[in-house]
Amino acid sequence: MITFEEVSIQKGDRTVLENINWQVNANENWAIVGGNGSGKSTLLEAVAGKIFPTKGRISKPNYDEIAFVARDYSFNRIVESATQYYQQRFNSMDAEIAPTVREILQNQVKPIGTVDEKSVDLPPLPYTEEELIKTANLLKINHLLERKIVTLSNGETRRTLITLSLLRRPKVLILDNPFVGLDIESRGILHQVLNQVAAAGIMILMVTTPKEIPSCITNILQLQEGKIKRTSTQPADYQQVIHNSTIQINTDILSLIKQNPTRNDFDYALNLRNVTVTYKGVNVVDGVSWAVKRGEKWALMGPNGSGKSTILSLITADNPQGYQNDYDLFDRKRGSGESIWDIKHRIGYVSPELHLYFTRNTEVWKAVASGLFDSAGLFKKLSDEERNTTDNYLSLLNIKHLTDRKIYQLSTGEQRQVFLARALVKNPPLLLLDEPCQGLDYEHIVYFRDLVNKLVLELDKTLIYVTHYEEEIPACVDKRLSINKGKVIN
């Protein structure tokens, strides 16, 4: 049994949960729903022992009986890699030294920088081969066991993390938004898995959306602004009320930014010619040709593992196999002398994992200003002009009131706006938005989508927008590239 008695939790000077009284009994599985900033993830963190109440009391099972799959799905955190910058998922060094999925699951990860493998004493295997294969098959990742973790898609990574948790045979499985970033097939698989897990007697507590509540869920808790709004056993009446949010853009700042137009001195932002990327003998990108002209607005779509992330790594110049292929970025053949930072300076990038590479105490204005230097944090003193530019973009998106707040104190919706400002602050010609609405409730999705649409049109940006969901695509997008198993399908 899990019990919350008059529990309040603060993050900094902000009260996230207030006077929570809640009881979870044996044979119950709970879904926690609510809007962004309502305190859902904080509630799960409190059950998992990741955060402690400011007041009140929590009774729960022992720590080793709880498995927590956080929204933070970055393997860099799990294996404590020495991450240098957020694009390092495809850095050549990382691709060579990264552990395989099997090594992660069997706790056989060698220290970063190991030269002589015989010099490392690894612990005994915690699971038999039979246990490993059985659980990997359950999550449909058995074919990934020998893959390097840095080559996995978001969806593959998510399923691997859940496998890692289930191998521990917990009494309570806690999942924070497990369906985000998954394609339709993967979401269906996960529904089946969770029903099987619950049938095996493992209690499930999860944050999810009303439309993604698995059939094994017996109870629903709705949070609103840090307080319990209601509980029930019926999901049907929990669809969120959608308000017509007016897109807020500071027009004075917009006019000021337009006086320094985007550097659009190219005909093609991207021109891939029969590009192929291979890992372990498998073509994860297989003969892809794709041209994106200046000013075009594209959606890039495809199931998990289809090759989208690898294509993005070619565009951002992070994939070491880029030099083996024939393609142009901003009318220059890749490998013809431009530096990786020359390319990055012309790309504004947002991804659902970007915030992971900033320390939790990073102030909002520093996170936005770091976009001027394509760094994961601010490591130099800003000039007056650079600070003024940073303030302008905070004002442009109407988040100036968040200037001195810490990243960890923000809701998911606020974080997305901060990192959109970071992507825009250097006024790049190309915006690359990789599942930017991941983890947002529907109202925030609508707001963010329409905000992107207005900014892209007003500031004359070329756009590549990656998503699994049609409703997230901005209205300005009129072209689409769909891929599957590394090949273009339309």
Phi, psi and omega in degrees: 000144178240131183226131171251125179240108177050046186274130171234143181225134178246149169236107187067231180264010184252128175277116184268319176235141185222121174051055181273122171244119189205139179227130177247119182263166176302147179069015175251143173234129190245140168250134177253123182237166180149170181285170175299136180085006182277348177104012185299306182295324179298322178299314178296318179300325179292319178295322182282354181078019179274341181214151188240150184292145173286324172211163182093185187220139177240127173250133184199171178297169178298154183304318184284357177262000182244131174247125185244115175258102187281168174295335176287099183258018184283121177293338178301324178290323185291314183265004177054045177292155178276079183289130181263321180203161195294339181276007192288358177307327183245016176297141186299321178298315180299318182295330181280319189261352184295145178287163175275168176301317179301315181297323177295311184294328182261012177054047180243032182281128179273151179301146178302132178093005180298126178260309180260107183296333180290342181279354184256124176267108180268150180291163176299155178296126182285339184228147175288163178299324179296316179296318182297310183295320181298315181287322178297321177296323180302319180266005179059045177237013182300331179283354181259358190301327181263004179280146172291138185298330183286352179262001181281148172284171178303315182294320178295321178296317180300313181293327178293320179295322178292322175301315179302319180290318183291330178299334181283353181052059182284163171274332180230127176250121182249126185233123178258105180052058186291341184271349183293141179081001181260143175283177185302314181297316181294323177295320177297318178299316183293324175302314180298317182298314182295324176296321177292320179298314180296321179295334179279359176096008177272127179288137180244128169238128185213146167266130179202182177267158181304326183278354180244030179278119181293159182291342179284348181288129182258335185221151181231133176244125178253125177256147175214118179052044173082005180233156177285122177274316178189164172230154178195179175246007183241119181280344193300325186264020181257010177298134187286142176284128183259125177260152177277092181282129177281129179292123184255110174231130180289106187293328178296316178293321179301317178296322179295318180294323181295343177289342175242082189296157177301144179283089183257047184269054179206160176264323181234124172291327185209137174214096178269134181236100177053052185277137178226134176234129187237134172235126177052040177079003180251129178280101178280336166235125193231092175066042183275129171242131185200125178242129178242110180281158177305131176087354180283154180239114186241147164255133175251118187227158179161159181292168175304136179080009183281344180115004182300311182298324179292320176298319178299322180293333174288319181294320181277004175067026181263341186275122183297339179280359177300325182291343180271357187242166183254100176203158182246144170237121181054046175070009177244133179296132180300129180092011182265015174125344180286148179273163178300327183283332173300319181289313183298329181296340182259007182235127170263123192238132174228133176220161182291344182256002188300321183296341182294338186266007175249141177297147187299337181266008178298130178283151185303314183296328179287323177298316179294314182297332181297339177295338177294336187239005181054042179242159179266065184135165182256120187240016178212160178283132181282145169287167178300321180294318180293320179292322179294320177298315179301313180297323180298318182285330172297319179290323182303318182266009179056044175236023180299331181292347179266002190316310187261006177286156177272151181305317185291345180274354185269151170286167179300319179298318178294321178299319180297321178293322178297316183282339169291318176299321177298319180293329185271340196299332178267006178054057183281153178285334183244127171256127180242102185250107185262103181045055186291342182265007182299127179088359179270146172285170190298320181297319179289329175299311180300315181296311183295317179302313182288330175295313178301316181303312182293317182293318181299318181287316183294324186258007173057056180261150165274140188229133166238118188240119184256128179199162172261352191240126180300321186291349180271349187284126178298152184297334183289343183287121181232009178225153184214140170240119177250133180231156176206132182053039175082356183247148174288130179248354168200000000 
